Amino acid sequence: MTITEYSRDRLAAQPIGYWSGVANEIIVGSIRAALAEEGLTQPHWWVLNHIAGAPAQWTRVSLTAKLSPFDRQDTDFEAVYADLASRGWTAELNGCLSLTDAGEEGRQRARVRNLKVHEQMHNGVETDDYVTTLNVLRRMIANLGGNSELP
């Protein structure tokens, strides 16, 4: 897909709020649609990945505390944990969460769907440009008093 080229001055005059908002809508919408194919929401995805990254290290309380600052949907994390447990995707031992084999299989299916969105989104975007864009947005967020740390 090609995009129209504009002068540096014309692009520099564009409102970042508009463009970051449009980017958020289309990117998050595409990711949510891919996850929905597996019956998941973004918070489900976050929980699955954090548990997979540190099996039996997270409690519901500690994982909710970690994820809540990045949640923009007022997620009921207890409902997410209950849903994943009812699917047989997570187990708890001594209050610590881990993925079951079914949970890891579901996470991998969702990962493949998510990767397709990421590949499409990154088409024609060099890694250095992507990193620069993220750092510019993080700097703007920090300049305005927001949290620019990575989730």
C-alpha positions in Angstrom: 0.0 0.0 0.0 1.4 3.4 -0.9 0.7 6.7 0.9 0.7 10.2 -0.4 4.0 12.0 0.2 3.8 15.5 1.7 6.3 18.2 2.4 8.2 18.1 5.8 6.6 21.5 6.7 3.1 20.3 5.9 3.5 17.2 8.0 5.1 19.1 10.9 2.0 21.2 11.1 -0.3 18.2 11.5 -2.0 17.7 14.9 -0.4 14.8 16.7 -3.5 14.2 18.8 -5.6 13.5 15.7 -3.1 11.2 14.1 -2.2 9.3 17.3 -6.0 8.9 17.9 -6.6 7.5 14.4 -3.6 5.2 14.8 -4.9 4.0 18.2 -8.4 3.3 16.8 -7.3 1.3 13.8 -4.4 -0.6 15.4 -6.2 -1.5 18.6 -9.4 -2.3 16.6 -7.4 -4.7 14.4 -5.7 -6.4 17.4 -9.0 -6.7 19.2 -10.7 -8.2 16.1 -7.9 -10.8 15.8 -8.1 -11.7 19.5 -11.9 -11.9 19.3 -11.5 -14.8 16.8 -10.2 -16.8 19.8 -12.9 -15.3 22.1 -10.3 -13.2 23.9 -10.1 -9.5 24.8 -6.9 -7.5 25.2 -6.8 -8.0 29.0 -7.1 -11.8 28.4 -4.1 -11.5 26.1 -2.1 -9.5 28.7 -2.9 -11.9 31.4 -1.9 -15.0 29.3 1.4 -13.4 28.2 2.4 -12.3 31.7 1.6 -15.7 33.2 3.5 -17.5 30.3 6.5 -15.2 30.9 6.7 -16.0 34.6 4.8 -19.2 35.4 3.7 -19.5 39.0 5.1 -16.1 39.9 1.9 -14.0 39.6 -1.0 -13.8 41.9 -4.3 -12.3 40.8 -3.5 -9.3 43.0 0.0 -8.7 41.8 -0.9 -9.2 38.1 -3.9 -6.9 38.4 -1.6 -4.3 40.0 0.9 -4.6 37.2 -1.7 -4.4 34.4 -4.2 -1.9 35.7 -2.1 1.2 35.0 -2.1 0.3 31.3 -5.8 -0.7 31.1 -7.9 1.9 29.3 -11.1 -0.2 29.4 -11.9 -0.4 33.2 -11.4 -4.1 33.0 -12.8 -6.4 35.6 -9.7 -8.5 35.9 -11.4 -10.9 38.3 -13.9 -11.7 35.4 -10.9 -12.3 33.1 -9.3 -14.7 35.6 -12.6 -16.5 36.1 -13.1 -16.8 32.3 -9.6 -18.2 31.7 -10.0 -20.7 34.6 -13.5 -21.8 33.3 -11.9 -22.5 29.9 -9.3 -24.6 31.7 -6.6 -22.3 30.4 -5.2 -21.3 33.8 -4.6 -23.0 37.1 -3.8 -21.7 40.6 -1.5 -23.3 43.1 -1.0 -21.5 46.4 -2.6 -18.4 44.8 0.0 -18.3 42.0 -1.2 -18.5 38.4 0.1 -20.7 35.6 -1.1 -21.7 32.2 -2.4 -25.2 31.4 -1.5 -26.9 28.2 -4.8 -25.8 26.8 -4.1 -22.2 27.9 -0.7 -22.3 26.1 -2.3 -23.7 23.0 -4.9 -20.9 23.0 -2.3 -18.3 23.7 -0.3 -19.6 20.7 -3.3 -19.5 18.4 -4.0 -15.9 19.5 -0.3 -15.1 19.0 -0.5 -16.2 15.4 -3.5 -14.1 14.8 -1.9 -11.1 16.5 1.3 -11.5 14.5 -0.6 -11.2 11.3 -1.9 -7.8 12.4 1.6 -6.7 13.5 3.1 -7.9 10.2 0.5 -5.9 8.3 1.0 -2.9 10.4 4.8 -3.0 10.1 4.7 -3.4 6.3 6.9 -0.7 4.8 8.0 0.6 8.3 11.7 0.1 9.1 12.4 -1.1 12.7 14.5 2.0 13.4 11.6 4.2 12.3 9.2 2.2 14.5 11.5 2.6 17.5 11.9 6.3 16.8 8.1 6.7 16.6 7.6 5.0 19.9 10.3 7.0 21.6 8.9 10.3 20.2 5.4 9.4 21.6 6.9 8.3 24.9 8.8 11.6 25.1 5.6 13.6 24.4 3.7 11.6 27.0 6.4 12.2 29.6 6.6 15.9 28.7 2.9 16.2 29.5 3.3 14.3 32.8 2.1 10.9 31.7 3.6 7.4 32.2 6.0 6.7 29.4 7.3 3.4 30.9 6.8 0.1 29.0 4.0 -2.2 30.2 
